[in-house]
Amino acid sequence: MSEFSNESVVAIENTLNNVDRALERLRGGTYRTCQACGTEIDQAELLKNPLLANCPAHPELS
Ligand SMILES: [Zn+2]
């Protein structure tokens, strides 16, 4: 009956969670720090994807 599939809801919730985490990192001063290895993430990458939490070496751990 709903025109929204569960997959869409999950995808939206994941995006919201990523936004929350990005804002927390921004407030905590670790916005540009890779969550896996501590490397500083390239600003150009963050401009392309503001929710990016990891350096290109750890894309699976966002
Ligand atoms: Zn990394």
N, CA, C, O and the ligand as a Tripos MOL2 file, in Angstrom:
@<TRIPOS>MOLECULE
protein
  249   247    63     0     0
PROTEIN
NO_CHARGES

@<TRIPOS>ATOM
      1 N           0.8190   -1.1960    0.0000 N.3       1 MET1
      2 CA          0.0000    0.0000    0.0000 C.3       1 MET1
      3 C           0.8640    1.2620    0.0000 C.2       1 MET1
      4 O           0.6020    2.2160   -0.7330 O.2       1 MET1
      5 N           1.8910    1.2420    0.8340 N.am      2 SER2
      6 CA          2.7930    2.3930    0.8380 C.3       2 SER2
      7 C           3.5610    2.4790   -0.4650 C.2       2 SER2
      8 O           3.9950    1.4600   -1.0030 O.2       2 SER2
      9 N           3.7290    3.6700   -0.9670 N.am      3 GLU3
     10 CA          4.4930    3.8150   -2.2000 C.3       3 GLU3
     11 C           5.9920    3.8370   -1.9160 C.2       3 GLU3
     12 O           6.8100    3.8390   -2.8360 O.2       3 GLU3
     13 N           6.3420    3.8530   -0.6310 N.am      4 PHE4
     14 CA          7.7620    3.8440   -0.2700 C.3       4 PHE4
     15 C           8.1640    2.4440    0.1750 C.2       4 PHE4
     16 O           7.5430    1.8650    1.0660 O.2       4 PHE4
     17 N           9.1830    1.9170   -0.4360 N.am      5 SER5
     18 CA          9.6550    0.5990   -0.0360 C.3       5 SER5
     19 C          10.4980    0.7200    1.2250 C.2       5 SER5
     20 O          11.0090    1.7900    1.5550 O.2       5 SER5
     21 N          10.6300   -0.4240    1.9320 N.am      6 ASN6
     22 CA         11.4960   -0.4390    3.1090 C.3       6 ASN6
     23 C          12.9080   -0.0230    2.7590 C.2       6 ASN6
     24 O          13.5840    0.6330    3.5510 O.2       6 ASN6
     25 N          13.3560   -0.4050    1.5670 N.am      7 GLU7
     26 CA         14.7130   -0.0530    1.1750 C.3       7 GLU7
     27 C          14.8940    1.4610    1.1100 C.2       7 GLU7
     28 O          15.9400    1.9890    1.4880 O.2       7 GLU7
     29 N          13.8590    2.1540    0.6240 N.am      8 SER8
     30 CA         13.9510    3.6090    0.5740 C.3       8 SER8
     31 C          14.0330    4.1930    1.9730 C.2       8 SER8
     32 O          14.8110    5.1140    2.2250 O.2       8 SER8
     33 N          13.2130    3.6470    2.9010 N.am      9 VAL9
     34 CA         13.2350    4.1450    4.2760 C.3       9 VAL9
     35 C          14.6090    3.9240    4.8960 C.2       9 VAL9
     36 O          15.1560    4.8110    5.5500 O.2       9 VAL9
     37 N          15.1580    2.7320    4.6850 N.am     10 VAL10
     38 CA         16.4840    2.4310    5.2360 C.3      10 VAL10
     39 C          17.5290    3.3690    4.6490 C.2      10 VAL10
     40 O          18.3980    3.8600    5.3690 O.2      10 VAL10
     41 N          17.4500    3.6180    3.3500 N.am     11 ALA11
     42 CA         18.4300    4.4920    2.7030 C.3      11 ALA11
     43 C          18.3400    5.9090    3.2670 C.2      11 ALA11
     44 O          19.3580    6.5640    3.4900 O.2      11 ALA11
     45 N          17.1110    6.3720    3.4930 N.am     12 ILE12
     46 CA         16.9340    7.7190    4.0490 C.3      12 ILE12
     47 C          17.4660    7.7750    5.4730 C.2      12 ILE12
     48 O          18.1330    8.7350    5.8570 O.2      12 ILE12
     49 N          17.1670    6.7360    6.2590 N.am     13 GLU13
     50 CA         17.6510    6.7160    7.6500 C.3      13 GLU13
     51 C          19.1720    6.6730    7.6920 C.2      13 GLU13
     52 O          19.7910    7.3240    8.5340 O.2      13 GLU13
     53 N          19.7730    5.9100    6.7910 N.am     14 ASN14
     54 CA         21.2260    5.8710    6.7470 C.3      14 ASN14
     55 C          21.7960    7.2480    6.4330 C.2      14 ASN14
     56 O          22.7910    7.6670    7.0230 O.2      14 ASN14
     57 N          21.1580    7.9440    5.5030 N.am     15 THR15
     58 CA         21.6270    9.2850    5.1570 C.3      15 THR15
     59 C          21.5110   10.2200    6.3510 C.2      15 THR15
     60 O          22.4220   11.0020    6.6260 O.2      15 THR15
     61 N          20.3840   10.1390    7.0660 N.am     16 LEU16
     62 CA         20.2060   10.9830    8.2490 C.3      16 LEU16
     63 C          21.2720   10.6730    9.2920 C.2      16 LEU16
     64 O          21.8320   11.5820    9.9050 O.2      16 LEU16
     65 N          21.5520    9.3790    9.4920 N.am     17 ASN17
     66 CA         22.5890    8.9990   10.4490 C.3      17 ASN17
     67 C          23.9350    9.5600   10.0310 C.2      17 ASN17
     68 O          24.7100   10.0240   10.8670 O.2      17 ASN17
     69 N          24.2140    9.5150    8.7170 N.am     18 ASN18
     70 CA         25.4840   10.0440    8.2320 C.3      18 ASN18
     71 C          25.5680   11.5530    8.4480 C.2      18 ASN18
     72 O          26.6340   12.0840    8.7600 O.2      18 ASN18
     73 N          24.4390   12.2380    8.2790 N.am     19 VAL19
     74 CA         24.4130   13.6850    8.5260 C.3      19 VAL19
     75 C          24.7060   13.9590    9.9970 C.2      19 VAL19
     76 O          25.5110   14.8310   10.3250 O.2      19 VAL19
     77 N          24.0420   13.2000   10.8870 N.am     20 ASP20
     78 CA         24.2760   13.3700   12.3220 C.3      20 ASP20
     79 C          25.7480   13.1750   12.6590 C.2      20 ASP20
     80 O          26.3370   13.9570   13.4060 O.2      20 ASP20
     81 N          26.3340   12.1150   12.0950 N.am     21 ARG21
     82 CA         27.7320   11.8300   12.4160 C.3      21 ARG21
     83 C          28.6460   12.9170   11.8590 C.2      21 ARG21
     84 O          29.6230   13.3040   12.5000 O.2      21 ARG21
     85 N          28.3230   13.4080   10.6600 N.am     22 ALA22
     86 CA         29.1480   14.4690   10.0720 C.3      22 ALA22
     87 C          29.0940   15.7200   10.9410 C.2      22 ALA22
     88 O          30.1150   16.3740   11.1560 O.2      22 ALA22
     89 N          27.8890   16.0600   11.4480 N.am     23 LEU23
     90 CA         27.7560   17.2410   12.3000 C.3      23 LEU23
     91 C          28.5170   17.0440   13.6090 C.2      23 LEU23
     92 O          29.1370   17.9800   14.1150 O.2      23 LEU23
     93 N          28.4720   15.8250   14.1580 N.am     24 GLU24
     94 CA         29.2150   15.5430   15.3870 C.3      24 GLU24
     95 C          30.7100   15.6980   15.1590 C.2      24 GLU24
     96 O          31.4220   16.2620   15.9900 O.2      24 GLU24
     97 N          31.1840   15.1870   14.0110 N.am     25 ARG25
     98 CA         32.6180   15.3190   13.7200 C.3      25 ARG25
     99 C          32.9920   16.7790   13.5320 C.2      25 ARG25
    100 O          34.0710   17.2130   13.9320 O.2      25 ARG25
    101 N          32.0780   17.5370   12.9120 N.am     26 LEU26
    102 CA         32.3270   18.9610   12.6980 C.3      26 LEU26
    103 C          32.4620   19.6670   14.0500 C.2      26 LEU26
    104 O          33.3900   20.4490   14.2570 O.2      26 LEU26
    105 N          31.5300   19.3880   14.9670 N.am     27 ARG27
    106 CA         31.5670   20.0110   16.2930 C.3      27 ARG27
    107 C          32.7790   19.5510   17.0840 C.2      27 ARG27
    108 O          33.3700   20.3250   17.8380 O.2      27 ARG27
    109 N          33.1510   18.2780   16.9100 N.am     28 GLY28
    110 CA         34.2550   17.7270   17.6860 C.3      28 GLY28
    111 C          35.6170   18.0160   17.0920 C.2      28 GLY28
    112 O          36.6410   17.6640   17.6770 O.2      28 GLY28
    113 N          35.6370   18.6570   15.9280 N.am     29 GLY29
    114 CA         36.9100   19.0250   15.3240 C.3      29 GLY29
    115 C          37.5890   17.8910   14.5800 C.2      29 GLY29
    116 O          38.7770   17.9830   14.2730 O.2      29 GLY29
    117 N          36.8480   16.8060   14.2790 N.am     30 THR30
    118 CA         37.4520   15.6890   13.5580 C.3      30 THR30
    119 C          36.7940   15.4950   12.1920 C.2      30 THR30
    120 O          36.8450   14.4100   11.6120 O.2      30 THR30
    121 N          36.1830   16.5560   11.6950 N.am     31 TYR31
    122 CA         35.4360   16.4460   10.4420 C.3      31 TYR31
    123 C          36.3020   15.9630    9.2900 C.2      31 TYR31
    124 O          35.8610   15.1610    8.4670 O.2      31 TYR31
    125 N          37.5300   16.4520    9.2340 N.am     32 ARG32
    126 CA         38.3940   16.0950    8.0990 C.3      32 ARG32
    127 C          39.2980   14.9110    8.4070 C.2      32 ARG32
    128 O          40.1940   14.5970    7.6240 O.2      32 ARG32
    129 N          39.0760   14.2560    9.5310 N.am     33 THR33
    130 CA         39.9400   13.1450    9.9170 C.3      33 THR33
    131 C          39.3080   11.8090    9.5420 C.2      33 THR33
    132 O          38.1500   11.5550    9.8740 O.2      33 THR33
    133 N          40.0570   10.9610    8.8590 N.am     34 CYS34
    134 CA         39.5600    9.6220    8.5240 C.3      34 CYS34
    135 C          39.2470    8.8640    9.8040 C.2      34 CYS34
    136 O          40.0650    8.8210   10.7230 O.2      34 CYS34
    137 N          38.0460    8.2580    9.8660 N.am     35 GLN35
    138 CA         37.6360    7.5370   11.0630 C.3      35 GLN35
    139 C          38.4120    6.2450   11.2490 C.2      35 GLN35
    140 O          38.4130    5.6830   12.3440 O.2      35 GLN35
    141 N          39.0670    5.7660   10.2110 N.am     36 ALA36
    142 CA         39.7800    4.4940   10.2890 C.3      36 ALA36
    143 C          41.2570    4.6820   10.6190 C.2      36 ALA36
    144 O          41.8020    3.9430   11.4390 O.2      36 ALA36
    145 N          41.9150    5.6620    9.9920 N.am     37 CYS37
    146 CA         43.3710    5.7480   10.1360 C.3      37 CYS37
    147 C          43.8500    7.1190   10.6070 C.2      37 CYS37
    148 O          45.0350    7.2850   10.8970 O.2      37 CYS37
    149 N          42.9510    8.1080   10.6920 N.am     38 GLY38
    150 CA         43.3640    9.4040   11.2110 C.3      38 GLY38
    151 C          43.9690   10.3400   10.1870 C.2      38 GLY38
    152 O          44.3430   11.4660   10.5160 O.2      38 GLY38
    153 N          44.0700    9.8820    8.9430 N.am     39 THR39
    154 CA         44.5800   10.7430    7.8790 C.3      39 THR39
    155 C          43.6190   11.8960    7.6200 C.2      39 THR39
    156 O          42.4030   11.7360    7.7250 O.2      39 THR39
    157 N          44.1720   13.0600    7.2800 N.am     40 GLU40
    158 CA         43.3130   14.1830    6.9330 C.3      40 GLU40
    159 C          42.7100   13.9690    5.5480 C.2      40 GLU40
    160 O          43.4280   13.7150    4.5800 O.2      40 GLU40
    161 N          41.3900   14.0730    5.4630 N.am     41 ILE41
    162 CA         40.6930   13.8570    4.1910 C.3      41 ILE41
    163 C          40.8400   15.0990    3.3270 C.2      41 ILE41
    164 O          40.7450   16.2250    3.8150 O.2      41 ILE41
    165 N          41.0730   14.8820    2.0400 N.am     42 ASP42
    166 CA         41.2430   15.9820    1.1040 C.3      42 ASP42
    167 C          39.9810   16.8430    1.0380 C.2      42 ASP42
    168 O          38.8690   16.3270    0.9290 O.2      42 ASP42
    169 N          40.1680   18.1530    1.1060 N.am     43 GLN43
    170 CA         39.0150   19.0540    1.1060 C.3      43 GLN43
    171 C          38.1790   18.9190   -0.1540 C.2      43 GLN43
    172 O          36.9570   19.0560   -0.1010 O.2      43 GLN43
    173 N          38.8220   18.6510   -1.2940 N.am     44 ALA44
    174 CA         38.0790   18.4860   -2.5490 C.3      44 ALA44
    175 C          37.1340   17.2950   -2.4560 C.2      44 ALA44
    176 O          36.0310   17.3260   -3.0010 O.2      44 ALA44
    177 N          37.5750   16.2330   -1.7540 N.am     45 GLU45
    178 CA         36.7150   15.0610   -1.5760 C.3      45 GLU45
    179 C          35.5120   15.4100   -0.7110 C.2      45 GLU45
    180 O          34.3980   14.9520   -0.9700 O.2      45 GLU45
    181 N          35.7390   16.2190    0.3140 N.am     46 LEU46
    182 CA         34.6410   16.6120    1.2020 C.3      46 LEU46
    183 C          33.6610   17.5400    0.4970 C.2      46 LEU46
    184 O          32.4680   17.5430    0.8020 O.2      46 LEU46
    185 N          34.1660   18.3240   -0.4420 N.am     47 LEU47
    186 CA         33.2590   19.1870   -1.1930 C.3      47 LEU47
    187 C          32.3740   18.3440   -2.1130 C.2      47 LEU47
    188 O          31.2040   18.6610   -2.3290 O.2      47 LEU47
    189 N          32.9500   17.2680   -2.6500 N.am     48 LYS48
    190 CA         32.1650   16.3720   -3.4970 C.3      48 LYS48
    191 C          31.1490   15.6000   -2.6680 C.2      48 LYS48
    192 O          30.0130   15.3930   -3.0950 O.2      48 LYS48
    193 N          31.5740   15.1690   -1.4590 N.am     49 ASN49
    194 CA         30.6970   14.4080   -0.5810 C.3      49 ASN49
    195 C          30.8840   14.9020    0.8500 C.2      49 ASN49
    196 O          31.7730   14.4220    1.5530 O.2      49 ASN49
    197 N          30.0590   15.8580    1.2950 N.am     50 PRO50
    198 CA         30.2220   16.4670    2.6230 C.3      50 PRO50
    199 C          30.0420   15.4800    3.7690 C.2      50 PRO50
    200 O          30.4050   15.7810    4.9060 O.2      50 PRO50
    201 N          29.4830   14.2950    3.4800 N.am     51 LEU51
    202 CA         29.2570   13.3140    4.5400 C.3      51 LEU51
    203 C          30.3850   12.2940    4.6320 C.2      51 LEU51
    204 O          30.3210   11.3520    5.4220 O.2      51 LEU51
    205 N          31.4080   12.4910    3.8230 N.am     52 LEU52
    206 CA         32.5330   11.5630    3.7990 C.3      52 LEU52
    207 C          33.1930   11.4780    5.1790 C.2      52 LEU52
    208 O          33.5210   12.4970    5.7870 O.2      52 LEU52
    209 N          33.3800   10.2440    5.6600 N.am     53 ALA53
    210 CA         33.9550   10.0670    6.9900 C.3      53 ALA53
    211 C          35.3260    9.4150    6.9450 C.2      53 ALA53
    212 O          35.9910    9.2810    7.9730 O.2      53 ALA53
    213 N          35.7530    9.0080    5.7450 N.am     54 ASN54
    214 CA         36.9900    8.2490    5.6530 C.3      54 ASN54
    215 C          37.8210    8.6960    4.4630 C.2      54 ASN54
    216 O          37.3000    9.2480    3.4940 O.2      54 ASN54
    217 N          39.1160    8.4500    4.5510 N.am     55 CYS55
    218 CA         39.9970    8.7380    3.4350 C.3      55 CYS55
    219 C          39.7520    7.7230    2.3160 C.2      55 CYS55
    220 O          39.0860    6.7120    2.5370 O.2      55 CYS55
    221 N          40.2860    7.9840    1.1130 N.am     56 PRO56
    222 CA         40.0220    7.0680   -0.0200 C.3      56 PRO56
    223 C          40.5030    5.6360    0.2390 C.2      56 PRO56
    224 O          40.0410    4.7100   -0.4270 O.2      56 PRO56
    225 N          41.4190    5.4360    1.1880 N.am     57 ALA57
    226 CA         41.9090    4.0870    1.4730 C.3      57 ALA57
    227 C          40.9180    3.2740    2.2830 C.2      57 ALA57
    228 O          41.0220    2.0490    2.3440 O.2      57 ALA57
    229 N          39.9450    3.9500    2.9140 N.am     58 HIS58
    230 CA         38.9870    3.2310    3.7740 C.3      58 HIS58
    231 C          37.5480    3.5990    3.4310 C.2      58 HIS58
    232 O          36.7910    4.0000    4.3140 O.2      58 HIS58
    233 N          37.1590    3.4710    2.1700 N.am     59 PRO59
    234 CA         35.8160    3.8960    1.7680 C.3      59 PRO59
    235 C          34.7130    3.0390    2.3690 C.2      59 PRO59
    236 O          33.5640    3.4760    2.4340 O.2      59 PRO59
    237 N          35.0360    1.8380    2.8060 N.am     60 GLU60
    238 CA         33.9960    0.9320    3.2840 C.3      60 GLU60
    239 C          33.6110    1.1940    4.7330 C.2      60 GLU60
    240 O          32.6380    0.6270    5.2310 O.2      60 GLU60
    241 N          34.3640    2.0460    5.4090 N.am     61 LEU61
    242 CA         34.1340    2.2430    6.8400 C.3      61 LEU61
    243 C          33.4990    3.5900    7.1420 C.2      61 LEU61
    244 O          33.7380    4.1650    8.2040 O.2      61 LEU61
    245 N          32.7190    4.0830    6.2460 N.am     62 SER62
    246 CA         32.1190    5.4070    6.4680 C.3      62 SER62
    247 C          30.9950    5.3420    7.4880 C.2      62 SER62
    248 O          30.3800    6.3630    7.7950 O.2      62 SER62
    249 ZN         41.9100    6.1110    6.2660 Zn       63 ZN63
@<TRIPOS>BOND
     1     1     2 1
     2     2     3 1
     3     3     4 2
     4     3     5 am
     5     5     6 1
     6     6     7 1
     7     7     8 2
     8     7     9 am
     9     9    10 1
    10    10    11 1
    11    11    12 2
    12    11    13 am
    13    13    14 1
    14    14    15 1
    15    15    16 2
    16    15    17 am
    17    17    18 1
    18    18    19 1
    19    19    20 2
    20    19    21 am
    21    21    22 1
    22    22    23 1
    23    23    24 2
    24    23    25 am
    25    25    26 1
    26    26    27 1
    27    27    28 2
    28    27    29 am
    29    29    30 1
    30    30    31 1
    31    31    32 2
    32    31    33 am
    33    33    34 1
    34    34    35 1
    35    35    36 2
    36    35    37 am
    37    37    38 1
    38    38    39 1
    39    39    40 2
    40    39    41 am
    41    41    42 1
    42    42    43 1
    43    43    44 2
    44    43    45 am
    45    45    46 1
    46    46    47 1
    47    47    48 2
    48    47    49 am
    49    49    50 1
    50    50    51 1
    51    51    52 2
    52    51    53 am
    53    53    54 1
    54    54    55 1
    55    55    56 2
    56    55    57 am
    57    57    58 1
    58    58    59 1
    59    59    60 2
    60    59    61 am
    61    61    62 1
    62    62    63 1
    63    63    64 2
    64    63    65 am
    65    65    66 1
    66    66    67 1
    67    67    68 2
    68    67    69 am
    69    69    70 1
    70    70    71 1
    71    71    72 2
    72    71    73 am
    73    73    74 1
    74    74    75 1
    75    75    76 2
    76    75    77 am
    77    77    78 1
    78    78    79 1
    79    79    80 2
    80    79    81 am
    81    81    82 1
    82    82    83 1
    83    83    84 2
    84    83    85 am
    85    85    86 1
    86    86    87 1
    87    87    88 2
    88    87    89 am
    89    89    90 1
    90    90    91 1
    91    91    92 2
    92    91    93 am
    93    93    94 1
    94    94    95 1
    95    95    96 2
    96    95    97 am
    97    97    98 1
    98    98    99 1
    99    99   100 2
   100    99   101 am
   101   101   102 1
   102   102   103 1
   103   103   104 2
   104   103   105 am
   105   105   106 1
   106   106   107 1
   107   107   108 2
   108   107   109 am
   109   109   110 1
   110   110   111 1
   111   111   112 2
   112   111   113 am
   113   113   114 1
   114   114   115 1
   115   115   116 2
   116   115   117 am
   117   117   118 1
   118   118   119 1
   119   119   120 2
   120   119   121 am
   121   121   122 1
   122   122   123 1
   123   123   124 2
   124   123   125 am
   125   125   126 1
   126   126   127 1
   127   127   128 2
   128   127   129 am
   129   129   130 1
   130   130   131 1
   131   131   132 2
   132   131   133 am
   133   133   134 1
   134   134   135 1
   135   135   136 2
   136   135   137 am
   137   137   138 1
   138   138   139 1
   139   139   140 2
   140   139   141 am
   141   141   142 1
   142   142   143 1
   143   143   144 2
   144   143   145 am
   145   145   146 1
   146   146   147 1
   147   147   148 2
   148   147   149 am
   149   149   150 1
   150   150   151 1
   151   151   152 2
   152   151   153 am
   153   153   154 1
   154   154   155 1
   155   155   156 2
   156   155   157 am
   157   157   158 1
   158   158   159 1
   159   159   160 2
   160   159   161 am
   161   161   162 1
   162   162   163 1
   163   163   164 2
   164   163   165 am
   165   165   166 1
   166   166   167 1
   167   167   168 2
   168   167   169 am
   169   169   170 1
   170   170   171 1
   171   171   172 2
   172   171   173 am
   173   173   174 1
   174   174   175 1
   175   175   176 2
   176   175   177 am
   177   177   178 1
   178   178   179 1
   179   179   180 2
   180   179   181 am
   181   181   182 1
   182   182   183 1
   183   183   184 2
   184   183   185 am
   185   185   186 1
   186   186   187 1
   187   187   188 2
   188   187   189 am
   189   189   190 1
   190   190   191 1
   191   191   192 2
   192   191   193 am
   193   193   194 1
   194   194   195 1
   195   195   196 2
   196   195   197 am
   197   197   198 1
   198   198   199 1
   199   199   200 2
   200   199   201 am
   201   201   202 1
   202   202   203 1
   203   203   204 2
   204   203   205 am
   205   205   206 1
   206   206   207 1
   207   207   208 2
   208   207   209 am
   209   209   210 1
   210   210   211 1
   211   211   212 2
   212   211   213 am
   213   213   214 1
   214   214   215 1
   215   215   216 2
   216   215   217 am
   217   217   218 1
   218   218   219 1
   219   219   220 2
   220   219   221 am
   221   221   222 1
   222   222   223 1
   223   223   224 2
   224   223   225 am
   225   225   226 1
   226   226   227 1
   227   227   228 2
   228   227   229 am
   229   229   230 1
   230   230   231 1
   231   231   232 2
   232   231   233 am
   233   233   234 1
   234   234   235 1
   235   235   236 2
   236   235   237 am
   237   237   238 1
   238   238   239 1
   239   239   240 2
   240   239   241 am
   241   241   242 1
   242   242   243 1
   243   243   244 2
   244   243   245 am
   245   245   246 1
   246   246   247 1
   247   247   248 2
@<TRIPOS>SUBSTRUCTURE
     1 MET1         2 RESIDUE 1 A MET
     2 SER2         6 RESIDUE 1 A SER
     3 GLU3        10 RESIDUE 1 A GLU
     4 PHE4        14 RESIDUE 1 A PHE
     5 SER5        18 RESIDUE 1 A SER
     6 ASN6        22 RESIDUE 1 A ASN
     7 GLU7        26 RESIDUE 1 A GLU
     8 SER8        30 RESIDUE 1 A SER
     9 VAL9        34 RESIDUE 1 A VAL
    10 VAL10       38 RESIDUE 1 A VAL
    11 ALA11       42 RESIDUE 1 A ALA
    12 ILE12       46 RESIDUE 1 A ILE
    13 GLU13       50 RESIDUE 1 A GLU
    14 ASN14       54 RESIDUE 1 A ASN
    15 THR15       58 RESIDUE 1 A THR
    16 LEU16       62 RESIDUE 1 A LEU
    17 ASN17       66 RESIDUE 1 A ASN
    18 ASN18       70 RESIDUE 1 A ASN
    19 VAL19       74 RESIDUE 1 A VAL
    20 ASP20       78 RESIDUE 1 A ASP
    21 ARG21       82 RESIDUE 1 A ARG
    22 ALA22       86 RESIDUE 1 A ALA
    23 LEU23       90 RESIDUE 1 A LEU
    24 GLU24       94 RESIDUE 1 A GLU
    25 ARG25       98 RESIDUE 1 A ARG
    26 LEU26      102 RESIDUE 1 A LEU
    27 ARG27      106 RESIDUE 1 A ARG
    28 GLY28      110 RESIDUE 1 A GLY
    29 GLY29      114 RESIDUE 1 A GLY
    30 THR30      118 RESIDUE 1 A THR
    31 TYR31      122 RESIDUE 1 A TYR
    32 ARG32      126 RESIDUE 1 A ARG
    33 THR33      130 RESIDUE 1 A THR
    34 CYS34      134 RESIDUE 1 A CYS
    35 GLN35      138 RESIDUE 1 A GLN
    36 ALA36      142 RESIDUE 1 A ALA
    37 CYS37      146 RESIDUE 1 A CYS
    38 GLY38      150 RESIDUE 1 A GLY
    39 THR39      154 RESIDUE 1 A THR
    40 GLU40      158 RESIDUE 1 A GLU
    41 ILE41      162 RESIDUE 1 A ILE
    42 ASP42      166 RESIDUE 1 A ASP
    43 GLN43      170 RESIDUE 1 A GLN
    44 ALA44      174 RESIDUE 1 A ALA
    45 GLU45      178 RESIDUE 1 A GLU
    46 LEU46      182 RESIDUE 1 A LEU
    47 LEU47      186 RESIDUE 1 A LEU
    48 LYS48      190 RESIDUE 1 A LYS
    49 ASN49      194 RESIDUE 1 A ASN
    50 PRO50      198 RESIDUE 1 A PRO
    51 LEU51      202 RESIDUE 1 A LEU
    52 LEU52      206 RESIDUE 1 A LEU
    53 ALA53      210 RESIDUE 1 A ALA
    54 ASN54      214 RESIDUE 1 A ASN
    55 CYS55      218 RESIDUE 1 A CYS
    56 PRO56      222 RESIDUE 1 A PRO
    57 ALA57      226 RESIDUE 1 A ALA
    58 HIS58      230 RESIDUE 1 A HIS
    59 PRO59      234 RESIDUE 1 A PRO
    60 GLU60      238 RESIDUE 1 A GLU
    61 LEU61      242 RESIDUE 1 A LEU
    62 SER62      246 RESIDUE 1 A SER
    63 ZN63       249 GROUP 0 **** ****
